[in-house]
Amino acid sequence: MRRPTLVAPPLVRDHVAGGDRSTRALIDLDAFEGNVRLIRDLVRPGTDVMAVVKANAYGHGAVPISRAALRAGANSLAVATVDEAAVLRDAGIADPIALLGAIDLSEATRALRLGLEVTVGSVELLDALAAAARVVPLPKPAAVHLKVDTGMRRYGVLPEEAVALARRIDRDPLLDLAGVCTHFSSADDIEERPAIEQAVRFDRCLATLREAGIAPFRAHVANSAAALRSRRFDYDLVRPGIALYGLPPSRDIPLPLGIRPVMSIRSRVARVVPLAAGDTVGYGRTYAAERQEHAVLVPIGYGDGYRRGLSGLGWVGIAGRRAPVRGRISMDQTVVSVPDGVAARVGDDVVVLDGDPQWGAPDATTLADLLGTIPYEVVTGIAARVPRHYLRGGALDAVVVPGAGKVGRSHDPDPL
Ligand SMILES: *Cc1c(COP(=O)(O)O)cnc(C)c1O
């Protein structure tokens, strides 16, 4: 396994490209592609993989991650909003893209223009879609997925409404019933029974659709947790998200061997902050040093998604050791205390988040536990202003600042 090495950058670089802030997210594309292949090999042969890349690919960067997913064998992509899909189409991605949830009725036309597979979970959206299909020139009938609510009580029609809606889609010459799907409320729970009960309800619904003579479609239910726990939930395609990013859906669902975390957050020491006994640190003076401390400033804060809730709780890794956060996390800056015996200086590497404990930093699940949330929210919350550095073969492949459009390296105008 190749890990990105922490090498000191040369002091003078060609800064045409930008994205050279010390605080950055390293995104290991080899790890991501390995995870896609691992999930593809895990499911039953013939089961398609729809890679879920919503919310800017869980903070990892939608375009490079989508390309990597397709390269590694994903059959299609899934996003949450029409705007997210438009970003992928603008980047030239022509592969199938499904919208997982509700869209505004007014967006039906744009969704069809972009060639998206809309998931219908209400009669109203089906009405809007059928009307839009009569306005937008379509090269072929628009692919539609019918979402059935088998217990989540979120998006989807009830099983008893499914036949009527499926029939309408099936009979509309401008629409194509590509899929029928449902979503589990607690596939990541240690207790498997609720997921099994939902799957049984879904099976009954599928049987009714078949009895009603609805044309063949693809059935799908599995998020990462379901795909990791049992082949019972494969159906015709799986929709993994979090596992592709190398993160476990919950503490109860261990990741299979070989799945690797994709994101690491790095920074560099910006200033040495001498602390004498009695000195307080930061806003509100919430921390007072009891003795002399070697503290340093890290240019990361809640404006980067390094959440303020980690004040006094979190730590970063410096020289492989834990350096605890002192005082409050500001919008752009955080002070940490360097352990005795480590002589941290300006420019030294700081590891803020990493899946490998050797760096002394917490992983996404640990940060999530500290914050009372889940790793999904930790990585999705990494702000747009944090440059994403894409690694391939352990080397820098491209830099993207989501908040500033794509930033290519000066020697390579279109690296991805
Ligand atoms: C987000 C989402 C997924 C992926 O879930 P993970 O837990 O990240 O694997 C699958 N299906 C639907 C409908 C979703 O909204």
The ligand as an SDF file (V2000), in Angstrom:
LIG
                    3D

 15 15  0  0  0  0  0  0  0  0999 V2000
  -27.0440    8.6530    0.0520 C   0  0  0  0  0  0  0  0  0  0  0  0
  -27.8040    7.4990   -0.4600 C   0  0  0  0  0  0  0  0  0  0  0  0
  -27.1740    6.2640   -0.6700 C   0  0  0  0  0  0  0  0  0  0  0  0
  -25.7370    5.9840   -0.2600 C   0  0  0  0  0  0  0  0  0  0  0  0
  -25.7040    5.7840    1.1290 O   0  0  0  0  0  0  0  0  0  0  0  0
  -24.3440    5.3470    1.8980 P   0  0  0  0  0  0  0  0  0  0  0  0
  -24.7940    5.0690    3.2780 O   0  0  0  0  0  0  0  0  0  0  0  0
  -23.4480    6.5240    1.8040 O   0  0  0  0  0  0  0  0  0  0  0  0
  -23.8060    4.1800    1.1890 O   0  0  0  0  0  0  0  0  0  0  0  0
  -27.9170    5.2410   -1.2620 C   0  0  0  0  0  0  0  0  0  0  0  0
  -29.2150    5.4360   -1.5880 N   0  0  0  0  0  0  0  0  0  0  0  0
  -29.8500    6.6050   -1.3760 C   0  0  0  0  0  0  0  0  0  0  0  0
  -31.2800    6.7440   -1.7490 C   0  0  0  0  0  0  0  0  0  0  0  0
  -29.1730    7.6610   -0.7920 C   0  0  0  0  0  0  0  0  0  0  0  0
  -29.8150    8.8040   -0.5660 O   0  0  0  0  0  0  0  0  0  0  0  0
  1  2  1  0
  2  3  1  0
  2 14  2  0
  3  4  1  0
  3 10  2  0
  4  5  1  0
  5  6  1  0
  6  7  2  0
  6  8  1  0
  6  9  1  0
 10 11  1  0
 11 12  2  0
 12 13  1  0
 12 14  1  0
 14 15  1  0
M  END
$$$$
